[in-house]
Every structure is written in structure tokens, then in C-alpha cells.
């Protein structure tokens, strides 16, 4: 018996020696890992202001429910009871097995699956179950924390967009890291649970806005809740702030004026952009329809996202930079500048418009029945413009003058496609402007090779005629068309459009100031550009844009009415987009505008009045007296 007791004590002593001496350090580390936790501290993201210091984006506290897998009950039934209670409180399936498909879509991932995925990778790291949880639910979870081991409440900064849909296409929104870019973000120091900018300046200035995370060591209890802080924390470094070039008041008025004009024309989509011609700063950028980016702040619902993404008018798309449309006659000043530079015409050259022009068949030029007709817009009134010089042609937007100027006719040699395309590209068409917003389209300046590759057809003179009046294959974005107009207004400087004015730190000190960035100087003389500006001023004084002739401010502009494929009207005409580009005052331009109304009819009747409203507001002019 004594021997048994002695052996028991020996075994017990050996076990104590093994646990405390041999394995002591290992178990101490395991206990510390259970007891101590390194908690990352998110950095406050930078705030965004307009050019006058008004807040466009700020951070507000938001509650998230997280689970630390290692602190969940070991018993599977008890663990599922925790998941079931959270499911009832948060409206999330306890597991995918208990979720029902919605609309034929597979059920979303349940709490159990989220936890199991995290447990395999980092069992002591909290996994986010739901963000943007309301306060009442948070209070219930805190009250029941003894029955919900491993469940924690975290306070996160969430983006709030006070101006919502008014600026959403410029500001953008944040969301989870896209799966296809997860590795790229991981290499840049992001955690996979982080949120990042996905569109707008939230994306293009992600590095400036994000800040630097901090951390703290805490001691936790058996349920994984913080007991005390251990050691000194490493505080996070706030992200930098952005000061945009936008004027919020102007933006608001532009949106209202555009919406009124669209409603009057029965249009569902439109764009208005204002720019400073001396710097390239974007003063206002409106794309309608828009969307409320606050929907994305706490994680957008499947229903809201489906509604936005299935809308045929694409509210999630910034049509100002991504929409590609035929420019119609707004491109004529660019072609006029090219023709003056190349000596195809001068200030006094006249060409004749009879309302219709017959282009002979190149294989049977003597057969008049095979000739192809090309019409001027005025032909519908049963007449032509007669003899015009280039100023008059711009003012009256004469199609036949520009057919001949671009493609030639009879003994008159026009620019030809190559020179036409060359100058269009010099004015920034067919390439992205480089604005600091994601999703910009390049547009299209067609060539003979392009047509052959895409249609397996040779380029014809009629194709050149169509490009001459902004129809056919040529496509532009509204921002490109405005940028080209700015280059005409300011004497030939093509700017990279600027959307951010300054980057500042949390104390308001300027970290980076953005100076105007010149893409190129367009090689057209000031004298020739002055002739083009004279034509655009004449368009407003006595031409196609007289509704923009404001008392007290000299306005120059160019209308555009661009056909596009669609149902014919009762007269057999294709539907048209309405365009207008303008700048003022002509002597020393302060503002340049583009107004585009999709399916809005004629630029003269739809786009010009919208631009006139915006210009009156900008210059503080009174509204005109209503006609009696």
C-alpha cells in the first residue's frame, strides 16, 4: 500500500514537473493567447469638402456585431443556440441550411459558415457578422452577453454623405474589398475585413483618405470581453482630407435646372458640367439619374442593389465621363479650327447651302439617279442657308457648309478624314481626359482602318460627311466635349480636368495643392481660334442659340442635335439627343458649360434654356420677365 502511495506521489510530481517545467512556457503562451489580444484600431478616414469648406463626406459612429470563434461554446448545440439568438436579433440566417432561396438566387452565407471560415484562418480574430446595427439591438446583445460568449460589439466609423445623390457620382462610396483584388490590397497592408473606396474620389484618392491603423493590447475574460488595457496603445493616424473644386451651391442649382429641362423634354437621362476655362477646375458635375450613396454606407441591401443595377437608365453610371454619344453639331467649332489652321478656308471663304447636296456615285458619276443626297437641317423648311462664310456657318450650324469643309465637294477640297481625325484628337477627343475619377470612357474618333476592322467596309466620302456634323461613327463623352470647348475659349490650352483642389491633414495644413495641369497646347493660332469664337458668339446673338443671349454677359456657344438609333417618330425621323456647349464672358471666360439631354430633341429648344438658367445663376442675373 505504501508503495502504491509513493508511486502515486512520484507520478504526480513527475506530471507537475512536466507541466510546470518542461511544458510550462508552452502553456503560459497558450494561456496568454487566451487572455491577451492585440486589437487593431481603425484610422479615421479623411473628410471631404467642397471648394468653400462645406462638408460633403464625414464619419459617424456605427455599431458592428463580431464573433471571436475561439470564445464560442465548445458544445455544438450551445454554439448553435448562440447563432440562433443572433439570427433572431440581426435577421441573418443561423446557417445557410436554414436560409431560403430568394427569387431563384442561392441562399446567402449564414453565421455558422462565416464563423467556420474564420476559425480555419484566425480563431482569435473577430469576424464581422453584421455592420450598421441599430442601437436597440446593440443594447439587447450587451444585456445578454453572458448567454452570448464570443459575441462582441465594436464601434466603427462609417461614411455619411450629407449631399447624397447630389454628389454621389463624384464622391462615390465605400464597400468590402473586391474578391478579385484581395491579394493586391493585402500586399498594401489591408485586412480582408477592411472597407475601401469603390467608386468616385473615394476610390481614386484611397491612399490619401485611408490613414494608418493603430493597435492596443487588451486582457479579456472567458467570454472574450475586454477587462483592461495592457501597455501603451499605438494610436491610429487619421487620413488626409480632400478639398474638391466643386461649388456645392452651383452643383445644386445645376441639378435642379437639368432636372426641370429633362422633365419638360420627357427625358430620363442628362448631364451638366461646369468648368473654369482658365484652370480646368470642375465647378459642377451632374449626371441624372443619380443614386443615394448613403445606401452603401452600412452595406446595401440586395433589393436596393438589384433595383439600381437593373434600372435601364443606369443611375450608378456617371454619364458625364462614361456615357459615349454622337456629339452632333457641337463638334463643328473643332472642325472649323482645323480647317482654318490647314488653310482649307479662311475668314472670307464662302460656300453655298441650298438645303440639299447630291454626292455623285464614284463609280457612275455621270448618272444623277445614283447620286446620294445629303441634307442640311434647314431643308425641312424647304430652303437652304445660301452663301455663308465660316462665322455664319457656325452661327447657323449649316450642315452643308461642314460637309464640304470636311469631305470636299466638286472642285473644293476639304480637310479629309485623316486631318479631321488628327485635329479631333488634338482637342482631346478619342482619348480619356485624365480626370481623377474612375470609369472614364475614351470615346471614338474613327479611322479607315477602324471601319475595315469593325465592318469590313471601305471608308466612303459620306462617312466623312457624317463625322463632319458629329454623326456616324464618332462618339464623345460630355466631359470631352466640354474640354474641347474650353480649349477654344481660352486660346488653345487643353487642360486635364481637375476635381480635387487640395489635400490637407487633420489639422487643416495643406499636404498637396493641385496646380492646373496642361495636356497640350493645341496648334491653332489665336487669330484662327478668335474666328471660331466669333462664330460661337454669333450663334448666341443671332444664330441657333439665341435663348442663351443674356443681358449683361456675353455668351458664346454651339448647339447640337444628334440622331441616334431608336424608334422613328410620325414623320419618319430618328430620335435625337440635345446638346449645348457655351462659355462666358467671351472677352475673359470665367465659366464653360456643357448640357446634354438624352433623347431630349433639339439642342436649341432643350439644352440651351438649361444652360441659360445656369449662367444666369452663376453671374447673379435676374430671371427674365415672363412673356405676356
C-alpha positions, 0 to 999 in steps of 0.5 A: 500500500505504501508503495502504491502511495509513493508511486502515486506521489512520484507520478504526480510530481513527475506530471507537475514537473512536466507541466510546470517545467518542461511544458510550462512556457508552452502553456503560459503562451497558450494561456496568454493567447487566451487572455491577451489580444492585440486589437487593431484600431481603425484610422479615421478616414479623411473628410471631404469638402467642397471648394468653400469648406462645406462638408460633403463626406464625414464619419459617424459612429456605427455599431458592428456585431463580431464573433471571436470563434475561439470564445464560442461554446465548445458544445455544438448545440450551445454554439448553435443556440448562440447563432440562433439568438443572433439570427433572431436579433440581426435577421441573418440566417443561423446557417445557410441550411436554414436560409431560403432561396430568394427569387431563384438566387442561392441562399446567402452565407449564414453565421455558422459558415462565416464563423467556420471560415474564420476559425480555419484562418484566425480563431482569435480574430473577430469576424464581422457578422453584421455592420450598421446595427441599430442601437436597440439591438446593440443594447439587447446583445450587451444585456445578454452577453453572458448567454452570448460568449464570443459575441462582441460589439465594436464601434466603427466609423462609417461614411455619411454623405450629407449631399447624397445623390447630389454628389454621389457620382463624384464622391462615390462610396465605400464597400468590402474589398473586391474578391478579385483584388484581395491579394493586391490590397493585402500586399498594401497592408489591408485586412480582408475585413477592411472597407475601401473606396469603390467608386468616385474620389473615394476610390481614386484618392484611397491612399490619401483618405485611408490613414494608418491603423493603430493597435492596443493590447487588451486582457479579456475574460472567458467570454472574450470581453475586454477587462483592461488595457495592457501597455501603451496603445499605438494610436491610429493616424487619421487620413488626409482630407480632400478639398474638391473644386466643386461649388456645392451651391452651383452643383445644386442649382445645376441639378435642379435646372437639368432636372426641370429641362429633362422633365419638360423634354420627357427625358430620363437621362442628362448631364451638366458640367461646369468648368473654369476655362482658365484652370480646368477646375470642375465647378459642377458635375451632374449626371441624372439619374443619380443614386443615394450613396448613403445606401452603401454606407452600412452595406446595401441591401440586395433589393436596393442593389438589384433595383439600381443595377437593373434600372435601364437608365443606369443611375450608378453610371456617371454619364458625364465621363462614361456615357459615349454619344454622337456629339452632333453639331457641337463638334463643328467649332473643332472642325472649323479650327482645323480647317482654318489652321490647314488653310482649307478656308479662311475668314472670307471663304464662302460656300453655298447651302441650298438645303440639299447636296447630291454626292455623285456615285464614284463609280457612275458619276455621270448618272444623277439617279445614283447620286446620294443626297445629303441634307442640311437641317434647314431643308425641312423648311424647304430652303437652304442657308445660301452663301455663308462664310465660316462665322455664319456657318457656325452661327447657323450650324449649316450642315452643308457648309461642314460637309464640304469643309470636311469631305470636299465637294466638286472642285473644293477640297476639304480637310479629309478624314485623316486631318479631321481625325488628327485635329479631333484628337488634338482637342482631346477627343478619342482619348480619356481626359485624365480626370481623377475619377474612375470609369472614364470612357475614351470615346471614338474618333474613327479611322479607315482602318477602324471601319475595315476592322469593325465592318469590313467596309471601305471608308466612303466620302459620306462617312466623312460627311457624317463625322463632319456634323458629329454623326456616324461613327464618332462618339464623345463623352460630355466631359470631352466635349466640354474640354474641347470647348474650353480649349477654344475659349481660352486660346488653345490650352487643353487642360486635364480636368481637375476635381480635387483642389487640395489635400490637407491633414487633420489639422487643416495644413495643406499636404498637396495643392493641385496646380492646373495641369496642361495636356497640350497646347493645341496648334491653332493660332489665336487669330484662327481660334478668335474666328471660331469664337466669333462664330460661337458668339454669333450663334448666341446673338443671332444664330441657333442659340439665341435663348442663351443671349443674356443681358449683361454677359456675353455668351458664346456657344454651339448647339447640337442635335444628334440622331441616334438609333431608336424608334422613328417618330410620325414623320419618319425621323430618328430620335435625337439627343440635345446638346449645348456647349457655351462659355462666358464672358467671351472677352475673359471666360470665367465659366464653360458649360456643357448640357446634354439631354438624352433623347431630349430633341433639339439642342436649341429648344432643350439644352440651351434654356438649361444652360441659360438658367445656369449662367444666369445663376452663376453671374447673379442675373435676374430671371427674365420677365415672363412673356405676356 
